[in-house]
Amino acid sequence: MTQMACSTGMEMEQAYLSTLGTAQQYAISGLKLTITYNQGAGVLTYTAVDVPLEYSLWTLSTMNGQPVSAETNITAVFTPGEAPDTGVISGSSGCNT
């Protein structure tokens, strides 16, 4: 498979994917999920329908308080592991898929 670069959202995708690797903690309040990274200096905010954290497709709504472009659909999925601290978070922006 050949991966093609996306003309729209490439910078946002790179920032998002590098950020996921530095996630330190998360919080859920109602239908809002926030992930804190960079020693608390950065925050990712997601919204979801009324579903559990795990196996649900979360859509990024803001990054550091800035709305995500409507042209960029950035998502995350949380998959639990067999033991605590062994779960996986994966994400996509639709580029290079």
CYANA upper distance limits for C-alpha pairs under 8 A (distance plus 0.5 A):
  3 GLN  CA     96 ASN  CA      5.28
  3 GLN  CA     97 THR  CA      6.85
  4 MET  CA     95 CYS  CA      7.80
  4 MET  CA     96 ASN  CA      5.93
  4 MET  CA     97 THR  CA      8.40
  5 ALA  CA     10 MET  CA      7.93
  5 ALA  CA     95 CYS  CA      6.84
  5 ALA  CA     96 ASN  CA      6.47
  6 CYS  CA     10 MET  CA      6.42
  6 CYS  CA     95 CYS  CA      5.96
  6 CYS  CA     96 ASN  CA      7.77
  8 THR  CA     71 GLU  CA      7.68
  8 THR  CA     72 THR  CA      7.75
  9 GLY  CA     13 GLU  CA      6.53
  9 GLY  CA     69 SER  CA      8.38
  9 GLY  CA     71 GLU  CA      7.90
  9 GLY  CA     72 THR  CA      6.19
  9 GLY  CA     93 SER  CA      8.37
 10 MET  CA     14 GLN  CA      6.80
 10 MET  CA     95 CYS  CA      7.82
 11 GLU  CA     15 ALA  CA      6.74
 12 MET  CA     16 TYR  CA      6.46
 13 GLU  CA     17 LEU  CA      6.56
 13 GLU  CA     74 ILE  CA      8.18
 13 GLU  CA     92 SER  CA      8.35
 13 GLU  CA     93 SER  CA      6.37
 13 GLU  CA     95 CYS  CA      8.07
 14 GLN  CA     18 SER  CA      6.68
 15 ALA  CA     19 THR  CA      6.56
 16 TYR  CA     20 LEU  CA      6.83
 17 LEU  CA     21 GLY  CA      7.44
 17 LEU  CA     91 GLY  CA      7.74
 18 SER  CA     22 THR  CA      7.65
 19 THR  CA     23 ALA  CA      7.08
 19 THR  CA     37 TYR  CA      7.50
 20 LEU  CA     89 ILE  CA      8.30
 20 LEU  CA     91 GLY  CA      8.49
 22 THR  CA     37 TYR  CA      6.14
 22 THR  CA     38 ASN  CA      7.06
 23 ALA  CA     35 ILE  CA      6.94
 23 ALA  CA     36 THR  CA      6.41
 23 ALA  CA     37 TYR  CA      5.01
 23 ALA  CA     38 ASN  CA      7.93
 24 GLN  CA     35 ILE  CA      7.85
 24 GLN  CA     36 THR  CA      6.29
 24 GLN  CA     37 TYR  CA      5.76
 24 GLN  CA     38 ASN  CA      8.26
 24 GLN  CA     39 GLN  CA      8.10
 25 GLN  CA     35 ILE  CA      6.29
 25 GLN  CA     36 THR  CA      5.89
 25 GLN  CA     37 TYR  CA      7.71
 26 TYR  CA     33 LEU  CA      7.55
 26 TYR  CA     34 THR  CA      5.99
 26 TYR  CA     35 ILE  CA      4.79
 26 TYR  CA     36 THR  CA      6.57
 27 ALA  CA     33 LEU  CA      6.28
 27 ALA  CA     34 THR  CA      5.85
 27 ALA  CA     35 ILE  CA      7.14
 28 ILE  CA     32 LYS  CA      6.24
 28 ILE  CA     33 LEU  CA      5.02
 28 ILE  CA     34 THR  CA      6.98
 29 SER  CA     33 LEU  CA      6.99
 31 LEU  CA     47 THR  CA      6.22
 31 LEU  CA     48 ALA  CA      5.93
 31 LEU  CA     49 VAL  CA      6.89
 31 LEU  CA     50 ASP  CA      6.82
 32 LYS  CA     45 THR  CA      7.41
 32 LYS  CA     46 TYR  CA      6.24
 32 LYS  CA     47 THR  CA      5.29
 32 LYS  CA     48 ALA  CA      7.21
 33 LEU  CA     45 THR  CA      6.25
 33 LEU  CA     46 TYR  CA      5.53
 33 LEU  CA     47 THR  CA      6.78
 34 THR  CA     43 VAL  CA      6.96
 34 THR  CA     44 LEU  CA      5.99
 34 THR  CA     45 THR  CA      5.02
 34 THR  CA     46 TYR  CA      6.81
 35 ILE  CA     43 VAL  CA      6.09
 35 ILE  CA     44 LEU  CA      5.58
 35 ILE  CA     45 THR  CA      7.11
 36 THR  CA     40 GLY  CA      6.00
 36 THR  CA     41 ALA  CA      8.03
 36 THR  CA     42 GLY  CA      6.32
 36 THR  CA     43 VAL  CA      5.13
 36 THR  CA     44 LEU  CA      7.06
 37 TYR  CA     41 ALA  CA      7.05
 37 TYR  CA     42 GLY  CA      5.68
 37 TYR  CA     43 VAL  CA      6.72
 38 ASN  CA     42 GLY  CA      6.22
 42 GLY  CA     63 MET  CA      8.41
 42 GLY  CA     64 ASN  CA      6.18
 43 VAL  CA     63 MET  CA      6.82
 43 VAL  CA     64 ASN  CA      5.70
 43 VAL  CA     65 GLY  CA      8.07
 44 LEU  CA     60 LEU  CA      7.67
 44 LEU  CA     62 THR  CA      6.75
 44 LEU  CA     63 MET  CA      5.37
 44 LEU  CA     64 ASN  CA      6.77
 45 THR  CA     60 LEU  CA      6.45
 45 THR  CA     61 SER  CA      6.34
 45 THR  CA     62 THR  CA      5.72
 45 THR  CA     63 MET  CA      6.87
 46 TYR  CA     58 TRP  CA      6.55
 46 TYR  CA     59 THR  CA      5.90
 46 TYR  CA     60 LEU  CA      4.84
 46 TYR  CA     61 SER  CA      5.74
 46 TYR  CA     62 THR  CA      7.52
 47 THR  CA     58 TRP  CA      6.74
 47 THR  CA     59 THR  CA      6.41
 47 THR  CA     60 LEU  CA      7.21
 47 THR  CA     61 SER  CA      6.98
 48 ALA  CA     57 LEU  CA      8.06
 48 ALA  CA     58 TRP  CA      6.07
 48 ALA  CA     59 THR  CA      7.31
 51 VAL  CA     56 SER  CA      7.20
 52 PRO  CA     56 SER  CA      7.02
 53 LEU  CA     78 PHE  CA      7.21
 54 GLU  CA     77 VAL  CA      7.52
 54 GLU  CA     78 PHE  CA      5.43
 54 GLU  CA     79 THR  CA      6.16
 54 GLU  CA     80 PRO  CA      7.21
 55 TYR  CA     77 VAL  CA      6.38
 55 TYR  CA     78 PHE  CA      6.17
 55 TYR  CA     79 THR  CA      6.30
 56 SER  CA     77 VAL  CA      6.40
 56 SER  CA     78 PHE  CA      7.60
 57 LEU  CA     75 THR  CA      6.98
 57 LEU  CA     76 ALA  CA      6.45
 57 LEU  CA     77 VAL  CA      5.74
 58 TRP  CA     75 THR  CA      5.85
 58 TRP  CA     76 ALA  CA      5.64
 58 TRP  CA     77 VAL  CA      6.83
 59 THR  CA     73 ASN  CA      7.54
 59 THR  CA     74 ILE  CA      6.29
 59 THR  CA     75 THR  CA      4.92
 59 THR  CA     76 ALA  CA      7.06
 60 LEU  CA     68 VAL  CA      7.54
 60 LEU  CA     73 ASN  CA      7.97
 60 LEU  CA     74 ILE  CA      5.94
 60 LEU  CA     75 THR  CA      6.32
 60 LEU  CA     76 ALA  CA      8.17
 61 SER  CA     67 PRO  CA      6.40
 61 SER  CA     68 VAL  CA      6.09
 62 THR  CA     66 GLN  CA      5.60
 62 THR  CA     67 PRO  CA      4.80
 62 THR  CA     68 VAL  CA      5.78
 63 MET  CA     67 PRO  CA      7.02
 63 MET  CA     68 VAL  CA      7.20
 68 VAL  CA     72 THR  CA      7.35
 69 SER  CA     73 ASN  CA      8.44
 72 THR  CA     93 SER  CA      6.96
 72 THR  CA     94 GLY  CA      8.32
 73 ASN  CA     92 SER  CA      8.44
 73 ASN  CA     93 SER  CA      5.95
 73 ASN  CA     94 GLY  CA      7.34
 74 ILE  CA     91 GLY  CA      7.63
 74 ILE  CA     92 SER  CA      6.06
 74 ILE  CA     93 SER  CA      4.68
 74 ILE  CA     94 GLY  CA      7.77
 75 THR  CA     91 GLY  CA      5.82
 75 THR  CA     92 SER  CA      5.83
 75 THR  CA     93 SER  CA      6.91
 76 ALA  CA     89 ILE  CA      7.22
 76 ALA  CA     90 SER  CA      6.04
 76 ALA  CA     91 GLY  CA      4.69
 76 ALA  CA     92 SER  CA      7.15
 77 VAL  CA     89 ILE  CA      6.22
 77 VAL  CA     90 SER  CA      5.93
 77 VAL  CA     91 GLY  CA      6.85
 78 PHE  CA     87 GLY  CA      7.81
 78 PHE  CA     88 VAL  CA      6.44
 78 PHE  CA     89 ILE  CA      5.11
 78 PHE  CA     90 SER  CA      7.18
 79 THR  CA     87 GLY  CA      6.08
 79 THR  CA     88 VAL  CA      5.67
 79 THR  CA     89 ILE  CA      6.79
 80 PRO  CA     86 THR  CA      7.50
 80 PRO  CA     87 GLY  CA      4.65
 80 PRO  CA     88 VAL  CA      6.87
 81 GLY  CA     85 ASP  CA      7.77
 81 GLY  CA     86 THR  CA      5.15
 81 GLY  CA     87 GLY  CA      4.48
 81 GLY  CA     88 VAL  CA      7.52
 82 GLU  CA     86 THR  CA      7.23
 82 GLU  CA     87 GLY  CA      8.07
 83 ALA  CA     87 GLY  CA      8.28
